[in-house]
């Protein structure tokens, strides 16, 4: 049970981190810019990784809920 909760927390934190990193903006004197404007593949990889990790998070959440 504790192992599933640790996995759920790991999936939750990495999912949130990937989502936030893929939509990061930078601010400077010229205005607001999307951080990944010069390298779109990085943002795509982060978004896909967030979807995969989110799926694992959802599955682990269901297992923890069903075991209670």
Number of C-alpha atoms within 10 A of each C-alpha: 9 8 9 14 14 12 15 22 15 14 22 19 14 16 23 13 13 21 18 14 17 20 13 13 13 10 10 7 5 6 7 10 12 13 16 17 11 8 9 12 11 14 19 13 13 19 19 15 16 23 15 14 21 21 14 18 21 14 13 20 18 12 15 15 9 8 8 6
